[in-house]
């Protein structure tokens, strides 16, 4: 795999010319035409799709309107509640509400079916589509029924990626979908476009997850594609099945890219034809000479079975490399666990080694990445006639949709898997985020799913339980299962893949999915459950702000799972205050109490009282502030909390990572950088300042107070740097914070206090 240091021209779809003074002459000789870099940049597939959806008239400052929206049942309640509070009357574009996360009937003491009935009645009232639980995971339904060549789809799940089908899709926090529901736009600068030039053909046994992990391992740490569009081109694309392309594409989220798009061909056209939507196919190719801001060149024949060890999809090795350096790599993982869990529990992976071989406890093939038809059929071929054994090792397989499940039953693959001792389950995303197949204490799970962050598999460090996940392809998971848990690469198994043809039967959806066809029925009453709560009132940005630092995280990257846990909080996602009780519980269990404590000072101000009466230490802090800023009074002051993290926001698009801080009185985050655009957008949409500070020694520590004088005017004046003061030892010590680039609308949202307030204007 090669990462080019400079921009690259793709000429005639098959030749790469690195950007250099001689590039123009080379392009002229190969095409007979001269072209500037600026003109060639317009010849990418990505540029054409973005241009077709941009409403600003300025391709440097995009204002995108999407064709369709999609959400699942741990995000759509909050999104619709936010939109209702802002005046929603009808879904202006198709909006699909799937139910693949809160699919279990009762978790955590509440009935998740209440959320489902809320979704169904909202689909009827506002003119949407409702997919009942167990029918399909969000992204498989979108592939089967929503994607189309040249379209754009916005989803409230970070793995919203349908580029392999010619659809540019993006995963964002809920407020960005709210904007689309209110006929507003998705505002971004024109992103860079990085080409992924594929040649060769994968060897037998190598699957989509192997290719995806190889890419993630090369580009995550160096930020090569961060907030850019990945565009897959080159002759190697046609050597991949559409299922393989889909499996690679969905994992591009783990590179921190903004979106993805692929060139399309007759195989993609056949996919649409199989699904009864041939008219939605569109041939997409870059122009004769297209310029890319970077280029990843991959010979697919060189990829070998991969594994991403705990605790990140970028912690990659070939399985051969792992087995050759087993104890050293396992020791490294155990040391990572000490950092991730702050020494609270001990992870023991080296005990999994028996007679020099690594044995795992669990295999999972599931969700938007693993649950595809081809993955499961290949796994069934590998396992045919085998037994997974009666011991610790278990294997669960979750087809990504009921139509896939039905075809697996018809062609015998389901029976072949069941005969081995594997369990087939219905479409459910639970194993991916800790709400299904949670391993035993110290168990090691291998999964063809999307993420392996700390605790994401559902273990409870606060209760002394720890487990870990490695990501692998379905084929190598099946090979491991055939060897009763001994970690095995699929390339080490002698198998002939049958590659049965897929037949899609739409009757299941016709019989069970509610589709309003875009017709709203205002007479429908929305069905609420007792756990579905409105958002609490949120104050506008004050003239001056006093923040207490209530958490300090120095991990290189902080995931959204660590900001708000995933699996155990599922049943509280519709209850803002209930959910907030879990905020930072995996990283800093004292956070909620500290945030609530300083929030009492703000509540006192809102009641017309002195904040020092509620939080006595604030009296001394304000004495120090008054030495320099005598005019600061409770009438022009806001008091709240902030956290510091080196690089927060990797992973999920869940807005709750920000909104939970907000409802607990959070006014800001301070970071060296933000891991993803979507997390920064979530902060802004919930009225929180996305502050930046240069790397180095911090001028403040956990528990310190930070004063931001004139913060409201700074935002109004479009300041990019903020004068701040640490209140320490009765004195003010100045330092500088940065805001980074913000649009006028983003500043207005901050000033109003959140997107809900902004839309109530």
Long-range contacts (C-beta under 8 A, 24 or more apart in sequence): 1-214, 1-215, 1-218, 1-296, 1-297, 1-298, 1-299, 1-302, 2-296, 2-297, 2-298, 3-218, 3-219, 3-222, 3-224, 3-294, 3-295, 3-296, 3-297, 4-294, 4-295, 4-296, 4-297, 7-37, 7-291, 7-292, 7-293, 7-294, 7-295, 8-195, 8-291, 8-292, 8-294, 8-295, 9-40, 9-289, 9-290, 9-291, 9-292, 10-195, 10-197, 10-233, 10-234, 10-286, 10-289, 10-290, 10-292, 10-295, 11-288, 11-289, 12-288, 12-289, 13-233, 13-234, 13-235, 13-263, 13-285, 13-286, 14-234, 14-235, 16-197, 16-295, 16-297, 19-291, 27-289, 31-288, 31-289, 33-288, 33-289, 35-289, 37-291, 40-287, 40-289, 40-290, 40-291, 41-193, 41-290, 41-291, 42-287, 43-286, 43-287, 43-288, 43-289, 43-290, 43-291, 44-193, 44-195, 44-231, 44-286, 44-287, 44-290, 44-291, 44-292, 45-231, 45-233, 45-261, 45-262, 45-263, 45-284, 45-285, 45-286, 46-168, 46-191, 46-193, 46-229, 46-231, 46-259, 46-261, 47-193, 48-150, 49-150, 49-151, 49-152, 49-168, 49-261, 50-168, 50-190, 52-150, 53-152, 55-185, 56-185, 59-190, 60-189, 60-190, 61-187, 61-189, 61-190, 62-186, 62-187, 62-188, 62-189, 62-190, 63-185, 63-186, 63-187, 64-152, 64-185, 64-186, 64-187, 64-188, 65-180, 65-185, 65-186, 66-93, 66-152, 66-153, 66-154, 66-180, 66-186, 67-93, 67-94, 67-148, 67-151, 67-152, 67-153, 68-93, 68-94, 68-95, 68-96, 68-146, 68-151, 68-153, 68-154, 69-93, 69-94, 69-95, 69-96, 69-153, 69-154, 69-155, 69-177, 69-180, 69-181, 70-95, 70-96, 70-97, 70-98, 70-138, 70-141, 70-142, 70-146, 70-153, 70-154, 70-155, 70-156, 70-157, 70-160, 71-95, 71-96, 71-97, 71-98, 71-138, 71-155, 71-156, 71-157, 71-174, 71-177, 72-97, 72-98, 72-99, 72-100, 72-101, 72-138, 72-156, 72-157, 72-429, 73-97, 73-98, 73-99, 73-100, 73-101, 73-102, 73-103, 73-112, 73-115, 73-116, 73-119, 73-133, 74-101, 74-102, 74-570, 74-573, 74-654, 75-156, 75-157, 75-174, 75-573, 75-654, 75-655, 76-119, 76-122, 76-156, 77-115, 77-118, 77-119, 77-532, 77-573, 77-574, 78-174, 78-535, 78-573, 78-574, 78-576, 78-655, 78-656, 78-659, 79-156, 79-174, 79-175, 79-177, 79-178, 79-181, 80-118, 80-119, 80-122, 80-126, 81-532, 81-534, 81-535, 81-574, 82-174, 82-175, 82-178, 82-535, 82-755, 82-756, 83-178, 83-181, 83-182, 85-534, 85-535, 85-756, 85-759, 85-760, 86-178, 86-182, 86-755, 86-756, 86-759, 86-760, 87-182, 87-759, 87-760, 88-126, 88-181, 88-182, 89-126, 89-520, 89-522, 90-126, 90-127, 90-520, 91-126, 91-127, 91-128, 91-181, 91-518, 91-520, 92-180, 92-181, 92-183, 93-180, 94-128, 94-129, 94-146, 94-518, 95-123, 95-126, 95-128, 95-129, 95-177, 95-181, 96-128, 96-129, 96-130, 96-131, 96-141, 96-142, 96-145, 96-146, 97-122, 97-123, 97-128, 97-129, 97-130, 97-131, 98-131, 98-135, 98-136, 98-137, 98-138, 98-141, 99-130, 99-131, 99-132, 99-133, 99-134, 99-135, 100-131, 100-133, 100-136, 100-137, 100-138, 100-427, 100-428, 100-429, 101-429, 101-430, 101-433, 101-435, 101-570, 102-133, 102-570, 102-571, 102-573, 103-133, 103-134, 103-426, 103-428, 103-429, 103-430, 104-430, 104-435, 104-436, 104-570, 106-571, 107-435, 107-570, 107-571, 108-568, 108-569, 108-570, 108-571, 108-572, 109-571, 110-529, 110-530, 110-531, 110-571, 110-572, 110-575, 111-529, 111-531, 112-570, 112-571, 113-529, 114-527, 114-528, 114-529, 114-530, 114-531, 114-532, 114-574, 115-529, 115-532, 115-573, 115-574, 117-527, 117-529, 118-526, 118-527, 118-528, 118-529, 118-532, 118-574, 120-514, 120-527, 121-524, 121-525, 121-526, 121-527, 122-526, 123-514, 123-516, 124-514, 124-516, 124-521, 124-524, 125-520, 125-521, 125-522, 125-524, 125-525, 125-526, 126-520, 127-516, 127-518, 127-519, 127-520, 127-521, 128-516, 129-513, 129-514, 129-515, 129-516, 130-513, 130-514, 131-509, 131-513, 132-512, 132-513, 134-402, 134-426, 134-427, 134-428, 135-401, 135-402, 135-427, 135-508, 135-509, 135-512, 135-513, 136-400, 136-401, 136-402, 136-403, 136-427, 137-367, 137-368, 137-371, 137-400, 137-401, 137-427, 137-428, 137-429, 138-368, 138-429, 139-250, 139-368, 139-400, 140-368, 140-371, 140-372, 140-400, 140-401, 140-404, 140-427, 141-401, 142-169, 143-246, 144-275, 144-401, 144-403, 144-504, 145-275, 145-277, 145-509, 147-280, 148-277, 148-280, 148-281, 148-282, 149-264, 149-268, 149-280, 149-281, 149-282, 149-283, 149-284, 150-282, 150-284, 154-180, 154-186, 155-653, 156-653, 156-655, 157-652, 157-653, 158-253, 158-651, 158-652, 158-653, 158-654, 158-676, 158-678, 159-250, 159-253, 159-368, 159-369, 159-450, 160-653, 161-249, 161-250, 161-252, 161-253, 161-259, 161-260, 162-249, 163-230, 163-232, 163-249, 163-252, 163-259, 163-260, 163-261, 163-262, 164-232, 164-242, 164-245, 164-246, 164-248, 164-249, 164-260, 164-262, 164-268, 165-242, 165-246, 165-262, 165-264, 165-268, 165-271, 165-272, 166-261, 166-262, 166-264, 166-268, 166-281, 166-282, 166-284, 167-261, 168-229, 168-259, 168-260, 168-261, 169-259, 169-260, 170-258, 170-259, 171-253, 171-653, 171-678, 172-653, 172-678, 172-681, 173-653, 173-654, 173-655, 173-658, 173-678, 173-679, 173-681, 173-682, 173-685, 174-655, 175-655, 175-681, 175-682, 175-685, 175-686, 175-755, 176-678, 176-681, 176-685, 178-685, 178-755, 178-759, 179-755, 182-759, 184-745, 187-743, 187-745, 187-746, 188-258, 188-677, 189-741, 191-227, 191-228, 191-229, 191-258, 191-259, 192-227, 192-228, 192-229, 192-293, 192-294, 193-228, 193-229, 193-231, 193-292, 193-293, 194-224, 194-225, 194-228, 194-229, 194-230, 194-231, 194-257, 194-292, 194-293, 194-294, 194-295, 194-296, 195-231, 195-232, 195-233, 195-290, 195-292, 195-294, 195-295, 195-296, 196-230, 196-231, 196-232, 196-233, 196-234, 196-295, 196-296, 196-298, 197-233, 197-234, 197-236, 197-295, 197-296, 197-297, 197-298, 198-232, 198-233, 198-234, 198-235, 198-236, 198-237, 198-239, 198-240, 198-298, 198-300, 199-234, 199-235, 199-236, 199-297, 199-298, 199-299, 199-300, 200-236, 200-239, 200-298, 200-299, 200-300, 200-301, 200-302, 201-236, 201-239, 201-300, 201-301, 202-239, 202-240, 202-244, 202-300, 202-301, 202-303, 203-301, 203-303, 203-304, 203-491, 204-491, 204-497, 205-305, 205-475, 205-476, 205-479, 205-489, 205-490, 205-491, 205-492, 205-493, 205-495, 206-300, 206-303, 206-304, 206-305, 206-473, 206-475, 206-490, 206-491, 207-244, 207-247, 207-375, 207-378, 207-473, 207-474, 207-475, 207-476, 207-490, 208-243, 208-244, 208-245, 208-246, 208-247, 208-248, 208-251, 208-369, 208-375, 208-473, 209-247, 209-251, 209-306, 209-369, 209-370, 209-448, 209-471, 209-472, 209-473, 209-474, 210-303, 210-304, 210-305, 210-306, 210-473, 210-476, 211-244, 211-248, 211-298, 211-300, 211-303, 212-247, 212-248, 212-250, 212-251, 212-252, 212-254, 212-369, 213-251, 213-306, 213-307, 213-308, 213-313, 213-316, 213-471, 214-298, 214-303, 214-306, 214-316, 215-248, 215-251, 215-252, 215-255, 215-296, 215-298, 216-251, 216-254, 216-255, 216-308, 216-313, 216-314, 216-316, 217-306, 217-308, 217-314, 217-315, 217-316, 218-296, 219-255, 219-296, 220-254, 220-255, 220-256, 220-312, 220-313, 220-314, 221-314, 223-256, 224-255, 224-294, 224-296, 225-252, 225-255, 225-256, 225-257, 225-294, 225-296, 226-255, 226-256, 226-257, 227-256, 227-257, 227-258, 227-676, 227-677, 228-257, 228-258, 228-293, 228-294, 229-257, 229-258, 229-259, 229-260, 229-261, 230-255, 230-257, 230-259, 230-260, 230-261, 230-296, 231-260, 231-261, 231-262, 231-286, 231-292, 232-260, 232-261, 232-262, 232-263, 233-262, 233-263, 233-285, 233-286, 236-298, 236-299, 236-300, 237-262, 237-263, 237-265, 238-265, 238-267, 239-300, 240-300, 241-267, 241-374, 242-267, 242-268, 242-270, 242-271, 243-372, 243-373, 243-374, 243-375, 244-374, 246-372, 247-369, 247-370, 247-372, 247-375, 250-368, 250-369, 250-450, 251-313, 251-369, 251-450, 253-450, 254-313, 254-314, 254-450, 254-451, 256-650, 256-675, 256-676, 258-677, 274-502, 274-503, 274-504, 275-504, 275-506, 276-504, 276-506, 304-489, 304-491, 305-472, 305-473, 305-475, 305-476, 305-489, 305-490, 305-491, 306-472, 306-473, 307-446, 307-470, 307-471, 307-472, 307-476, 307-487, 308-452, 308-470, 308-471, 308-472, 309-333, 309-452, 309-470, 310-336, 310-337, 310-347, 310-349, 310-452, 310-454, 310-468, 310-469, 310-470, 311-336, 311-337, 311-340, 311-452, 311-453, 311-454, 311-468, 312-452, 312-453, 312-557, 313-450, 313-451, 313-452, 313-471, 319-472, 319-476, 319-487, 319-488, 319-489, 320-489, 322-358, 322-487, 323-357, 323-358, 323-487, 326-353, 326-356, 326-358, 327-353, 330-358, 333-468, 337-454, 337-466, 337-468, 339-555, 340-454, 340-555, 341-454, 341-461, 341-466, 342-587, 344-461, 344-462, 345-461, 345-464, 345-465, 345-466, 346-466, 347-442, 347-466, 347-468, 348-442, 349-444, 349-468, 351-442, 352-444, 357-486, 357-487, 358-486, 358-487, 359-393, 359-485, 359-486, 359-487, 360-393, 360-444, 360-445, 360-446, 360-470, 360-480, 360-485, 360-487, 361-392, 361-393, 361-394, 361-439, 361-440, 361-443, 361-444, 361-445, 361-485, 362-393, 362-394, 362-395, 362-396, 362-437, 362-439, 362-443, 362-444, 362-445, 362-446, 363-393, 363-394, 363-395, 363-396, 363-445, 363-446, 363-447, 363-477, 363-478, 363-480, 363-481, 364-395, 364-396, 364-397, 364-398, 364-431, 364-437, 364-445, 364-446, 364-447, 364-448, 364-449, 364-477, 365-395, 365-396, 365-397, 365-398, 365-447, 365-448, 365-474, 365-477, 365-478, 366-396, 366-397, 366-398, 366-428, 366-429, 366-431, 366-432, 366-447, 366-448, 366-449, 367-398, 367-400, 367-428, 367-429, 367-431, 367-432, 367-449, 367-450, 368-400, 368-429, 368-432, 368-450, 369-448, 369-449, 369-450, 370-398, 370-400, 370-447, 370-448, 370-449, 370-474, 371-397, 371-398, 371-399, 371-400, 371-401, 371-404, 371-427, 372-400, 372-404, 373-399, 373-404, 373-407, 373-408, 373-502, 374-499, 374-502, 375-448, 375-473, 375-474, 375-475, 376-404, 376-408, 376-413, 376-417, 376-474, 377-408, 377-411, 377-413, 377-497, 377-498, 377-499, 377-500, 378-474, 378-475, 378-478, 378-497, 379-417, 379-474, 379-475, 379-477, 379-478, 380-408, 380-413, 380-414, 380-416, 380-417, 380-478, 381-416, 381-495, 381-496, 381-497, 381-498, 382-475, 382-478, 382-479, 382-482, 382-490, 382-493, 382-495, 383-416, 383-417, 383-420, 383-422, 383-478, 383-481, 383-482, 384-416, 386-420, 386-481, 386-482, 387-420, 387-421, 387-484, 388-420, 388-421, 388-422, 388-481, 388-482, 388-484, 388-485, 389-421, 389-484, 389-485, 390-421, 391-484, 391-485, 392-443, 392-485, 393-481, 393-484, 393-485, 394-423, 395-420, 395-421, 395-422, 395-423, 395-477, 395-481, 396-422, 396-423, 396-424, 396-425, 396-431, 396-437, 397-422, 397-423, 397-424, 397-425, 398-424, 398-425, 398-426, 398-427, 398-428, 398-431, 399-424, 399-426, 399-427, 400-427, 401-427, 402-426, 402-427, 402-508, 403-504, 403-505, 403-506, 403-508, 403-509, 404-502, 406-505, 406-508, 407-502, 407-503, 407-504, 407-505, 410-503, 411-500, 413-500, 420-481, 420-482, 422-481, 430-567, 431-457, 432-456, 433-561, 433-566, 433-567, 433-570, 433-652, 434-458, 434-459, 434-565, 434-566, 434-567, 434-568, 435-566, 435-567, 435-568, 435-570, 438-467, 438-567, 439-467, 439-469, 440-467, 441-465, 441-466, 441-467, 442-466, 442-467, 443-467, 443-468, 444-468, 444-469, 444-470, 445-469, 445-470, 446-470, 446-471, 446-472, 446-476, 446-477, 446-480, 446-487, 447-471, 447-472, 447-477, 448-472, 448-473, 448-474, 448-477, 451-561, 451-651, 453-559, 453-561, 453-562, 453-651, 454-559, 454-561, 454-562, 454-586, 455-561, 455-562, 455-565, 455-586, 456-561, 456-566, 456-567, 458-567, 458-568, 460-568, 461-586, 462-585, 462-586, 462-589, 529-574, 531-571, 531-572, 531-574, 531-575, 531-578, 532-574, 532-575, 533-574, 533-575, 533-576, 533-577, 533-578, 535-576, 535-659, 535-663, 535-756, 536-576, 536-577, 536-663, 538-662, 538-663, 538-686, 538-687, 538-753, 538-754, 538-756, 538-757, 539-602, 539-606, 539-638, 539-753, 540-751, 540-752, 540-753, 540-757, 541-638, 541-687, 541-711, 541-712, 541-715, 541-750, 541-751, 541-752, 541-753, 542-636, 542-637, 542-638, 542-711, 542-712, 543-636, 543-637, 543-710, 543-711, 543-712, 543-713, 544-629, 544-632, 544-636, 544-637, 544-638, 544-707, 544-708, 544-709, 544-710, 544-711, 544-712, 545-637, 545-638, 545-639, 545-640, 545-667, 545-668, 545-707, 545-708, 545-711, 546-618, 546-621, 546-622, 546-625, 546-637, 546-638, 546-639, 546-640, 546-705, 546-706, 546-707, 546-708, 546-727, 547-639, 547-640, 547-641, 547-642, 547-667, 547-668, 547-705, 547-706, 547-707, 547-708, 548-594, 548-598, 548-639, 548-640, 548-641, 548-642, 548-703, 548-704, 548-705, 548-706, 549-641, 549-642, 549-643, 549-644, 549-670, 549-700, 549-701, 549-702, 549-703, 549-704, 549-705, 549-706, 550-591, 550-594, 550-595, 550-598, 550-641, 550-642, 550-643, 550-702, 550-703, 551-584, 551-587, 551-588, 551-590, 551-591, 551-594, 551-643, 551-644, 551-645, 551-702, 552-643, 552-644, 552-698, 552-701, 552-702, 553-587, 553-588, 553-643, 553-644, 553-645, 553-646, 553-648, 554-646, 555-587, 555-645, 555-646, 556-646, 556-647, 557-646, 557-647, 557-648, 557-650, 557-675, 558-587, 558-645, 558-646, 558-647, 558-648, 558-649, 558-650, 558-675, 559-649, 559-650, 559-651, 559-652, 560-649, 560-650, 560-651, 560-652, 560-653, 560-654, 560-657, 560-679, 561-586, 561-651, 561-652, 562-586, 562-587, 563-587, 563-648, 563-649, 563-657, 563-658, 563-660, 563-661, 564-654, 564-656, 564-657, 564-660, 566-652, 566-654, 569-656, 573-656, 576-659, 576-660, 576-663, 577-663, 579-656, 579-660, 580-659, 580-660, 580-661, 580-663, 580-664, 582-660, 583-660, 583-661, 583-664, 584-643, 591-643, 592-664, 594-641, 595-641, 595-661, 595-664, 595-665, 595-666, 596-664, 596-665, 598-639, 598-640, 598-641, 598-665, 599-640, 599-641, 599-664, 599-665, 601-639, 602-638, 602-639, 602-640, 602-665, 605-634, 605-637, 605-638, 605-639, 609-634, 610-634, 611-637, 611-639, 615-639, 620-730, 621-705, 621-727, 623-730, 624-727, 624-730, 624-731, 624-732, 625-707, 625-725, 625-727, 625-732, 627-731, 627-732, 628-725, 628-732, 629-707, 629-709, 632-709, 638-667, 639-665, 640-665, 640-666, 640-667, 640-668, 641-665, 641-666, 641-667, 642-666, 642-667, 642-668, 642-669, 642-670, 642-691, 642-706, 643-669, 643-670, 644-669, 644-670, 644-671, 644-693, 644-698, 644-700, 644-702, 645-669, 645-670, 645-671, 646-671, 646-672, 646-673, 647-671, 647-672, 647-673, 647-674, 647-675, 648-674, 648-675, 648-679, 649-674, 649-675, 649-676, 649-678, 649-679, 649-680, 649-682, 650-675, 650-676, 650-679, 651-675, 651-676, 653-678, 653-682, 655-682, 655-685, 655-686, 657-682, 658-682, 658-683, 658-685, 658-686, 658-688, 659-686, 661-686, 661-688, 662-686, 662-687, 662-688, 662-754, 670-737, 684-742, 684-746, 684-749, 684-750, 685-749, 685-754, 685-755, 686-754, 686-755, 687-749, 687-750, 687-752, 687-753, 687-754, 687-755, 687-757, 688-750, 689-739, 689-750, 690-739, 690-740, 691-722, 691-737, 691-738, 691-739, 692-737, 692-738, 692-739, 692-740, 693-735, 693-736, 693-737, 693-738, 699-726, 699-733, 699-735, 700-726, 700-728, 700-735, 704-728, 707-732, 708-737, 712-751, 715-739, 715-747, 715-750, 715-751, 716-747, 716-751, 718-742, 718-747
